[in-house]
Amino acid sequence: AQNRAGGSADLFDHLSSAYESPRNRRFYAETSKMMTGQPYDFGAGGAGVCCLDLACGTGISTEVAIAEAPDANWFAVDGSAAMLRIARDKSVLRSVTFLHSPAEAIPLPSGTFNWILCNIAYHWLPPIAVQEIERLLLPNGRLSLIVPLTLPSANESGNRWLRGVLARFSRILVSRRSQGLT
């Protein structure tokens, strides 16, 4: 079963226990703080706000993000059942709704989220995930991505890949603006 572009659920299931190492926890927590540290007015701790941690892995990013909007309605999606088992076992994440789903077909209604975040995982998602993000994000919603500038693949430079990602999201933004949605 595929869960991220170029990777299988089995691969990420196998790697899941390594994600909770002290070194990885520090790394993912720090990159998550880069996303959540940006000003965004959730008001009253996020009451009435709906947020998604896309490709949440073991929930490290979700832990950090919840501190930004503790009263929000939180969802976390990943294609790896093993990653989600670890995340679900964390007491700090008891209020989160976890979904085992590929990023390109999340079983939720359009326009569900005020905020979608994806920490060091977007590069694993298939290109069609852009359309799913657009579908799920409210018109004036916030998208926060942390992406690597170099990829583990020798056949695609990180900067070229990143320009492609930004171009896809720029087209969505221009389309939304022309419709008066942002």
SULDA-V751147 format. One record per residue. RES is the residue in one letter. PHI is phi in whole degrees, -180 to 180 (none if undefined). PSI is psi in radians with two decimals (* if undefined). OMEGA is omega in whole degrees, 0 to 359 (NA if undefined). Layout:
res = [RES & RES]
phi = [PHI & PHI]
psi = [PSI & PSI]
omega = [OMEGA & OMEGA]
//
This chain:
res = [A & Q & N & R & A & G & G & S & A & D & L & F & D & H & L & S & S & A & Y & E & S & P & R & N & R & R & F & Y & A & E & T & S & K & M & M & T & G & Q & P & Y & D & F & G & A & G & G & A & G & V & C & C & L & D & L & A & C & G & T & G & I & S & T & E & V & A & I & A & E & A & P & D & A & N & W & F & A & V & D & G & S & A & A & M & L & R & I & A & R & D & K & S & V & L & R & S & V & T & F & L & H & S & P & A & E & A & I & P & L & P & S & G & T & F & N & W & I & L & C & N & I & A & Y & H & W & L & P & P & I & A & V & Q & E & I & E & R & L & L & L & P & N & G & R & L & S & L & I & V & P & L & T & L & P & S & A & N & E & S & G & N & R & W & L & R & G & V & L & A & R & F & S & R & I & L & V & S & R & R & S & Q & G & L & T]
phi = [none & -84 & -131 & -147 & -55 & 77 & -132 & -111 & -58 & -60 & -61 & -71 & -61 & -64 & -83 & -56 & -66 & -69 & -65 & -93 & -64 & -54 & -64 & -65 & -59 & -61 & -60 & -68 & -67 & -65 & -68 & -64 & -63 & -64 & -76 & -82 & -77 & -78 & -61 & -156 & -85 & -86 & 61 & 43 & 71 & 97 & -57 & 84 & -98 & -119 & -128 & -130 & -98 & -86 & 59 & -70 & 59 & -87 & 91 & -62 & -64 & -63 & -57 & -68 & -67 & -59 & -63 & -74 & -142 & -66 & -97 & -73 & -89 & -101 & -123 & -141 & -123 & -153 & -87 & -101 & -64 & -67 & -61 & -65 & -60 & -65 & -62 & -63 & -79 & -84 & -62 & -67 & -106 & -57 & -85 & -83 & -92 & -97 & -127 & -89 & -158 & -70 & -64 & -91 & -151 & -83 & -80 & -137 & -68 & -60 & 66 & -82 & -112 & -79 & -144 & -121 & -123 & -147 & -103 & 52 & -139 & -58 & -65 & -90 & -85 & -71 & -53 & -66 & -60 & -57 & -66 & -69 & -61 & -61 & -63 & -82 & -82 & -63 & -52 & -105 & -75 & -111 & -118 & -121 & -124 & -115 & -128 & -75 & -88 & -129 & -108 & -73 & -95 & -77 & -95 & -145 & -74 & -58 & -67 & -65 & -62 & -63 & -60 & -64 & -61 & -64 & -64 & -63 & -71 & -64 & -62 & -64 & -63 & -62 & -62 & -64 & -64 & -66 & -92 & 72 & -95 & -130]
psi = [2.28 & 2.48 & -0.36 & 2.56 & 2.27 & -0.04 & 2.76 & 2.81 & -0.64 & -0.72 & -0.87 & -0.53 & -0.75 & -0.65 & -0.16 & -0.74 & -0.53 & -0.43 & -0.41 & 0.16 & 2.66 & -0.70 & -0.83 & -0.72 & -0.79 & -0.82 & -0.93 & -0.57 & -0.74 & -0.76 & -0.58 & -0.67 & -0.52 & -0.64 & -0.76 & -0.30 & -0.11 & 2.46 & 2.28 & 2.15 & 1.74 & -0.36 & 2.41 & 0.75 & 0.20 & 0.16 & 2.27 & -0.03 & 2.52 & 2.22 & 2.61 & 2.25 & 1.83 & 2.26 & 0.96 & -0.28 & -2.28 & 0.12 & 0.19 & -0.82 & -0.65 & -0.72 & -0.81 & -0.75 & -0.62 & -0.57 & -0.50 & -0.62 & 1.26 & -0.43 & 0.07 & 2.85 & 1.90 & 2.37 & 2.62 & 2.31 & 2.42 & 2.68 & -0.12 & 2.03 & -0.65 & -0.72 & -0.79 & -0.61 & -0.74 & -0.80 & -0.78 & -0.46 & -0.12 & 2.15 & -0.55 & -0.30 & 0.30 & -0.56 & -0.07 & 2.42 & 2.01 & 2.41 & 2.23 & 1.81 & 2.59 & 2.60 & -0.38 & 0.04 & 1.11 & 2.18 & 1.11 & 2.73 & 2.70 & 2.59 & 0.60 & -0.59 & 2.38 & -0.53 & 2.23 & 2.25 & 2.63 & 1.91 & 1.93 & 0.74 & -0.27 & -0.60 & -0.27 & -0.21 & 2.60 & 2.69 & -0.55 & -0.27 & -0.49 & -0.77 & -0.62 & -0.70 & -0.80 & -0.73 & -0.72 & -0.42 & 2.34 & 2.72 & -0.70 & 0.44 & 2.96 & 2.35 & 2.19 & 2.12 & 2.40 & 2.13 & 2.56 & 2.59 & -0.24 & 2.48 & 2.75 & -0.02 & 2.30 & -0.30 & 0.06 & 2.10 & 2.48 & -0.70 & -0.68 & -0.74 & -0.80 & -0.71 & -0.68 & -0.74 & -0.87 & -0.63 & -0.73 & -0.78 & -0.54 & -0.72 & -0.70 & -0.78 & -0.78 & -0.74 & -0.78 & -0.72 & -0.71 & -0.42 & 0.05 & 0.46 & -0.20 & *]
omega = [180 & 174 & 179 & 183 & 177 & 182 & 179 & 176 & 180 & 179 & 182 & 173 & 180 & 183 & 190 & 183 & 180 & 182 & 182 & 177 & 179 & 181 & 179 & 179 & 179 & 182 & 183 & 177 & 180 & 179 & 177 & 179 & 176 & 180 & 187 & 181 & 180 & 182 & 176 & 185 & 175 & 182 & 174 & 176 & 178 & 180 & 180 & 181 & 180 & 187 & 180 & 168 & 184 & 186 & 189 & 182 & 182 & 174 & 180 & 179 & 180 & 179 & 182 & 183 & 179 & 178 & 179 & 182 & 187 & 182 & 179 & 174 & 188 & 172 & 175 & 184 & 171 & 178 & 181 & 179 & 181 & 177 & 181 & 177 & 179 & 181 & 182 & 181 & 182 & 183 & 180 & 182 & 181 & 184 & 183 & 172 & 181 & 178 & 174 & 188 & 171 & 183 & 183 & 181 & 182 & 186 & 178 & 182 & 175 & 176 & 182 & 196 & 170 & 184 & 172 & 177 & 181 & 188 & 177 & 179 & 185 & 181 & 177 & 185 & 177 & 181 & 181 & 178 & 177 & 180 & 179 & 176 & 179 & 180 & 186 & 185 & 175 & 183 & 179 & 182 & 183 & 174 & 178 & 179 & 165 & 182 & 178 & 177 & 172 & 182 & 179 & 182 & 180 & 186 & 178 & 180 & 182 & 182 & 178 & 178 & 181 & 176 & 177 & 178 & 182 & 178 & 179 & 180 & 177 & 178 & 178 & 181 & 179 & 179 & 180 & 179 & 181 & 177 & 180 & 185 & 179 & NA]
//
